Amino acid sequence: MNLRKILSLDDFEDAARRHLPRPVFAYVHGGVEDNISRSDNRAAFEEIGFLPRVLVDVSRRSTATELFGHAYSAPFGIAPMGISALSAYRGDLVQARAAQAANVPMIMSGTSLIRLEDVCTACPGTWFQAYLPGEPERIRKLVDRIAAAGFKTLVITVDVAVLSNRENNIRAGFSTPLRPSLSLAWQGITHPRWLFGTALRTVAKHGMPHFENSYAERGVPILARNVERDFAKRDHLSWASLEQIRKQWAGRLIVKGIMSPEDARIARESGVEGIIVSNHGGRQLDGTASPMRVLPSILPEAGNMAVMLDSGVRRGTDVLKALALGAKFVFVGRPFNYAAAVGGEAGVAQAIEILRGEVHRNMALVGVNSLSELGPDRLTRLSPRA
């Protein structure tokens, strides 16, 4: 693909819509039920405006950000996205390599189709995100495996007690497990760049994709009938499960999916180093508020934890708004998946540079040299809901 035509993260989405079979694109793009939360993630940013300062010498501005003692080149990273290798060839590796080259963090998903050991060996600074198995012994073995692979940062996603109601996937013909059909075959035939460049290339070089990292042992193939059973045993998990991990895991521990001040307090008291305020990109409970709406109420309970945010970030202005409201860092998901699908590692690298360039330019227009200068005083409400 001619990446010179790509000027924004949304351009990657438009390109991926054409490149990917409809069921695969629907899996990445969709939320749940009526997409209320997914829509509100964008609305929350649109309801906040800037109060720029002018005639400020901003020639020394920098997007560099320190997080957990590491100096990153920008205040954003790549959020975990499941089965990325279905939409892009070796998708998790592509994203991790581009992130490492750009010096931003990438969080590998626990529902990836590439072994976590392969990604950590290639890109040692990658973070790993896990969905907890249902049994304490399986949790222990999975954490041991992650540590043995060399990961230093473990992200536990906690908003998945049960599988969500993703009607859009069913309507578009996507299912887990994938079910071969004439419709799915036609989608592959009519999207030959994806069929030969991703699907058949993956099978030819690596065999049938499996869920590689849900447990200490290899998971089931993506076509297996018991896929949903393996991901549906979490409704009994509790904060005691997190405490088990905290006692076992010697590295940095982050909890993703915090949306209430009370849960932020419990996470802090459980000894985690950071939280990600997130509604899972609008992919779990429809009607959950945007993280931007609840961020200010969570900060007082955070203490010394790093408070990060994802869901709905699409522009450099979104990054600056989140930081001005008090987030330490933000993560971006779908656009980097689209970038990998249409452009491979070069596409992800370009997406990172587009967003970093927007942050750098908009810092000048807001009137700041460092991201630490941002605060609520730089923002105003554009509507009563903001």
Phi, psi and omega in degrees: 000145176281099184288347179295340179279350182271117182246345182212168177297325178296332177296325176297322178297315180299319180293320180293328178300324178280326187281322188269148169303148184306317180297321181291316178298320181298323178299315182288316190282326193284160170255229176225154175047250185264009178058029180295313181293317180300318179292322182291333177301320177282320182300323182298322177290321183291342181271003180242132179244167180264155168242084186291150169259141185244168182053041175252132176289105183248023182289346182256015187292151181214141177270001182299141183219133176264130179220123182054038176081001179252135178270103177271158183281346183206161183272028180219159177218184182264122181286157178290135179225123183292153178041043178299333181287356174276329180266337179221141179298122182054045190307317182294320179293320178301313180293318182296319180294318179294320179296317180297317180296327181270355182061051169230154181282148173234135179255116179281137183279143175293341178260035179278164181253012178237139183300135180299328178297322181295319182289317182293325177294318181287323185223084188298338181277002181293144172269159177238134179252131182239143164262129187290131169297166186279345186246138181307320182293323177291325175299313182300314182293322178295316179297320176300319181295317180298317179295317181296330179290337178110005178292142178253341181235123180245127179250122178257118177272127192242007184255033185231050180301324176221165177291138183280169185264081184269076181300326183299326178297315181295316181298327182272356178093012178261138178213158172238109008286160173294134181245113178304138180204166176298322179296316180294321178297318180297320178299320178294314181298321183276000174230068189296328180297320177287318184300311183273328185276337182238298189295298184291326178298319179296311181297319182295322186265334188228359181082183180298129181296139175242157166285106193273337196230021179283333181225181175293328178263167180295140180275190185279159174296156182295342178266358186291145182290335185265021179301309183297323179300320182290339181252013186238030184242041187241003188287351180258358182292153184214183178298337176298328178295320177293321179297324176300316181293318181300323179290329184270321188275119181272348182273197180280132184241129182233141177250127182249133179113014179284130180226000180229147178302322182296318178292327176298320179296315181296319178299317179298315181291340178278354174089021178278156182272340183199161174228152173245113176286119192200141169250027175065032181065023183074027186249006180243268181268112179291135185101353173294138182296160173293142175304328179297332181283330184259348183308311182300328181282340181276327186306316181298336181269357188281333183060231181271003178292147171282124180259114180247172186212144168221180177094106172095357182286124181227343184226160174300327176296326176296317179301313182295322178296317180296317179294321180295329178282348175126356177291144177277332189197157176229157176234147184234133185252276191311315184302326179286331173295314178299318182297319177295321182297316187266339186225004181061211182298323178296324178294317179295318178300319179292321179298318178299315183290325175300311182291318178297319178297321177295317178300314182298313180295316185287336172300319178296318183288331174284328178101041179228150175262332179230153181292338179292344178283347181285142177199175181302338180293347178269002185239157173216159179278137175259349177205161182300335184284340189294000000 
